[in-house]
Amino acid sequence: MVPYGLNLVLCFALFGNLADGQFKLPPYPPDVNYTPTFPQLVANHGYKVETHQVITEDGYILTLFRIPRGKKCRGPIRQPPVLILHGFLESADCFIDGDPNTNLGYLIPDECYDTWFGSFRGTFYSRAHIKLNPDTDKKFWQFSTDEMGMYDLPAFIDYVLYKTGSKQLNYMGFSQGGGTFFIMCSERPGYCNKAKLFIGLAPATRHLNTRSLAFRLMTQAVNGILEPLQDAGIYEVLTKGYPIQRILNFLCQEDILAGIICGALDAILDGPNPGSITADTLRIVYEHTPAGISTKLAARYGQAMTETEFLMFDYGPTANTQLYGSAIPPAYKISAVTCPVVVIQGHNDGIVDMKDSLWAAKQMPNLLEYHNVSDPLWTHFDNIRSQYIPKYTFPTIKKYLREYSSDGGGGSDDKSFRSSIGDILSSWLK
């Protein structure tokens, strides 16, 4: 019998890569194939938005969106700018999926921050290269979080600083967006200093204690058959516009189905928190989610399920020795994250377990706060989709953004503030 995890990944990989046009949806609802883009969604709510293109050192063309001022902002724009990056299977869209009164993509600009939203390589918005064709060149898809942290995030940071004239920015990363920040700080000396503050929403490093069976099985199965998948020409999976995403979009257009089927999907992949994510938000989420990944990226998460450290990609002993000089991949230096850090984590997170989050937090020398969300059912996806973000997480985000902004008080020079917080956390984390 074929293991369940293998069945799952083959279903995702093969069915998700059927040629467009070989799959037809029923005619209802009439707008099922219409998926508004980030600029359209933002403009529909009355916010001004810009689209920018960024080229990485290794030639990937990435998209960066900007909301220079929130609709509710009544004062001067705070400095420095804020850069936000998404998680696995997501894109910049994940921060604007719901009500402007509850989504971080609107709440932060409304606090008068010049806010930038990046999309990592391989996603729907960043599926381009100066030389490589993603539809025909397999080399385009040979990346994981390693390259995102080495090239994508530094390119985003440099671009934002150049366009705004700022020397530093405040950075917020959700899940994968947090893990890539650790990679950058470890491997790109000096870049961590360009962040005045890092806010990690369930930042992903190792996944030793991940409780999501679906996430664990899928990524480990991809890792187990990565070479056969790539030999079969499968380098990209779960792409926006392909059958799986279109089916989810179709099912979630109806509010009842969105609440039942798509809500259940979130709970299976993550954890249950009934009523936290509205049906209307789920309908918007699955208009553009999943946003596309490489099979190598999925394999990278599969490797992290059994690792006790936060390691680079494992190519096998022989290739590792040639590439790294050792049979085992080197570990990223989480202690290299020297900028002020705030971590926000929920008890019911099925993807980034609190044990792994705490493990990483203890290694950061300038941890300001490990914010344990008071809702005991707070999940991974609640960080970006919950209608209760203004109650449970945004007050903490707002507090530290203000502390580390030009008109927000003590800022990064308030040593007494950092010291008192650090002492409290040190005793709590022991």
PyMOL commands that set and color helices and strands:
alter all, ss='L'
color gray80, all
select helices_A, chain A and resi 4-15+38-44+92-96+104-110+124-126+138-141+145-164+176-187+192-194+213-224+226-231+243-252+255-269+279-288+295-304+317-324+334-336+354-361+382-385+389-392+394-403+411-413+415-429
alter helices_A, ss='H'
color red, helices_A
select strands_A, chain A and resi 50-55+61-67+78-85+113-118+169-174+195-201+236-237+293-294+341-345+367-372
alter strands_A, ss='S'
color yellow, strands_A
deselect
rebuild
show_as cartoon
